[in-house]
Amino acid sequence: MADADHGGRPAEGFGTTAADGVRTRLRAARLGLWLIAVLLAARQVAVVLATPRGERLTDLETWVGPNGVLHVNGSLYDSTRFTGTPFGGLVLKPLTRSAEQALGWGWTFGTLLLVVALALIAARALPPPVSRRTALLAAPAAVSLLMLSLPVRSTLSLGQTSIIPVLLVLLGCFTARGQRTSGLLIGVAAALQPTLLLFAPLLWCTGRRRAALATGITFAAGTGLAWAAMPHDSSRYWVHHLAGAGLGGRADDLANQSLHGALLRLGLDGPVEIALFLALGAAVVVLALRRAVRYFDDGQLLLAVAITGCAAIVVSPTAWEHQLLWVLLALVGRAGTRASDRYVWPVAVVLIMTLPARMLLPDMAFLRPLRDNVVLLGALAAATAVPFLSRSSPAYRSPAPPAHAPTAPARFRHVPLVPFLRRILSRPNLLLELLLLRVTYAAYSQVRLAATGGSNSAGRAEAEKHGMQVYDVERALRVDVERRLNHTVATIDWLRDFLDFYYTSFHFVVPLAVLAVLYWRRPGDYRWARSALGFATLLALVGFWLYPLAPPRLMPTLGFIDTVHGTQDFSRPDYGTLTALTNQYAAMPSLHFGWALWCGLVIAVLARRWWVKALGGLHPLLTGVSIVATGNHWVLDAAGGAVVVAAGFGLAYLLQGPRPRLSTARPPGRGSSPRCNQVEGRAR
């Protein structure tokens, strides 16, 4: 395999000054990315070294601990946690003796150097043509992504050696001189992680037969040497445990993201599970190798390597978190002929590899098979399903651009502040929108909870103090209507039930319905409305963090009635079941009212029929009454919600300019007709 060509020059025709400006911005961006990479690395080192000695690098203790491999006179696997191959124990055992003297610093910094080397090789292996911008930014971006990824974080915190096989394969594929050297490096990697022997048929099918033979011979020699030196351990690993399955943990554990682990979690067991695993594994290997050979011949060498590595994850008996880096390397593949689709695959890969599964999918019974196997599904998709583009495809370098509205005149001279954010009329990719929506909501929930130190009891005193401050301000302004309205509603059964139902049922339903209608019918306006809602929510999170506030129902001295959740036991640190689940002191500003007001404004602006506009205006009114009458918010909370919504629309205006009049027209090719657009134009 050959190194990628990284040539490229700024486009001519802009003059020397413009070219110099581009170079300056690229250098600044590169410096900024390297700074981010250094900060991420420093943070990870600090996390590892700040962990108590008995809790950090726990897998390294497998080697150097009192009962570790270094001190075990009998079997390697008597240490109970060693899961590597006998060859790995034979080779790495002497190398880890230095770690016994510098447990923490030496091992951690050594692993960091391996991660940086891995990132630099991957950045150099990008398929040509590579623009100057990509060539300059690829290395620091790769280091940053690796530092954020769960496999690298797990490797650093546990003290694992899983970076070494991946690095050996990349060295053999992209830097080794001569096929024999290449095969030697990949063969050593396969001896450490047996499923990497899949690279031998890849090399054979791509014409590198000497490298393939060297890989097989090196693997056989290393495994045979270990068998001769440690026959009992080799028999235990290869025969009794079938290439390590069951060593160091149950194969059906959620951390095992292999096909074998997924089948066990689905309830299959015994000969049926083994037969299905072998059949499906063989199919995956055949499909993945055919795809890898095709992309190898196309000049996408790194993608071919990543696809083969993902297949190795799928067919491995056990694939623990620190062994899943191959999925991140599949980021280099380009999928999607339209610009709106181009970011779906890389965003999905980054989310899968940097966030825990609970943030990607909600904890619902019917979604658990997906949630429990999300990394496996990513590896399976990369190996067999994702339609990566060929370099000969016109869309490889230039995907179909989205339709843009004409530039709208700004109200002020310096608005919009970011002129390159033009109004796009076409629909964004639905999968990408759903992914970002889910991750945003998960982050929103985490920030709400973290705002009081991770529990409601941690912020109770401060929140109640702020509650009295708000109550005093309302009395001074003579808008303290909460208690009278709350007690009045509590005595009228039908009104209480209606407002309780409205409070608990419409908070998510109506905004999601509005977004869905806009996405399908008014894609240009969908982007405008979604951006405003996102800005408003981010500003609200800042309010939750800076000003935790107890709602009226959680103020023990004011006598409010919680009509929704029932009587609260104020003698307990957490008041009932709901308060144990989420931060009940995230009251200022009220997103219940803010989101409802956003719905009302969007409907009022975009709806054509007067009665639809009226319904849109009724929703924030009923929401405002319900949040106050049920004791869940102060009047000033609703005012705060209105402020952040106004600020959200203002930020959308500043960054993207005014909402264009043409945004209601459907872009061509998406189910619309010229006649339909003419009718819409007359309606405006």
HELIX and SHEET records of a PDB file:
HELIX    1   1 GLY A   15  ALA A   50  1                                  36    
HELIX    2   2 GLU A   61  VAL A   64  1                                   4    
HELIX    3   3 VAL A   69  HIS A   71  5                                   3    
HELIX    4   4 LEU A   76  SER A   79  5                                   4    
HELIX    5   5 PRO A   86  LEU A   95  1                                  10    
HELIX    6   6 ARG A   97  GLN A  101  1                                   5    
HELIX    7   7 TRP A  105  ARG A  124  1                                  20    
HELIX    8   8 ARG A  132  LEU A  148  1                                  17    
HELIX    9   9 LEU A  150  LEU A  158  1                                   9    
HELIX   10  10 ILE A  163  PHE A  174  1                                  12    
HELIX   11  11 GLN A  179  LEU A  192  1                                  14    
HELIX   12  12 PRO A  194  LEU A  198  5                                   5    
HELIX   13  13 PHE A  199  CYS A  205  1                                   7    
HELIX   14  14 ARG A  209  ALA A  229  1                                  21    
HELIX   15  15 PRO A  231  SER A  235  1                                   5    
HELIX   16  16 ARG A  236  HIS A  240  3                                   5    
HELIX   17  17 LEU A  259  ARG A  265  1                                   7    
HELIX   18  18 GLY A  270  ASP A  297  1                                  28    
HELIX   19  19 LEU A  301  VAL A  315  1                                  15    
HELIX   20  20 GLU A  321  GLN A  323  5                                   3    
HELIX   21  21 LEU A  325  LEU A  329  1                                   5    
HELIX   22  22 ALA A  330  VAL A  332  5                                   3    
HELIX   23  23 ALA A  339  ARG A  342  1                                   4    
HELIX   24  24 VAL A  344  THR A  354  1                                  11    
HELIX   25  25 ALA A  357  LEU A  360  1                                   4    
HELIX   26  26 ALA A  365  LEU A  367  5                                   3    
HELIX   27  27 ARG A  368  ASP A  372  1                                   5    
HELIX   28  28 VAL A  374  LEU A  380  1                                   7    
HELIX   29  29 ALA A  381  ALA A  385  3                                   5    
HELIX   30  30 PRO A  394  ARG A  397  1                                   4    
HELIX   31  31 LEU A  430  ALA A  450  1                                  21    
HELIX   32  32 SER A  457  GLY A  459  5                                   3    
HELIX   33  33 ARG A  460  LEU A  477  1                                  18    
HELIX   34  34 GLU A  482  ALA A  490  1                                   9    
HELIX   35  35 ASP A  493  ARG A  521  1                                  29    
HELIX   36  36 PRO A  523  LEU A  546  1                                  24    
HELIX   37  37 PRO A  552  LEU A  554  5                                   3    
HELIX   38  38 GLY A  576  THR A  579  1                                   4    
HELIX   39  39 LEU A  591  LEU A  606  1                                  16    
HELIX   40  40 TRP A  610  ALA A  629  1                                  20    
HELIX   41  41 VAL A  635  GLN A  656  1                                  22    
HELIX   42  42 ARG A  661  THR A  664  5                                   4    
HELIX   43  43 PRO A  674  ALA A  683  1                                  10    
END                                                                             
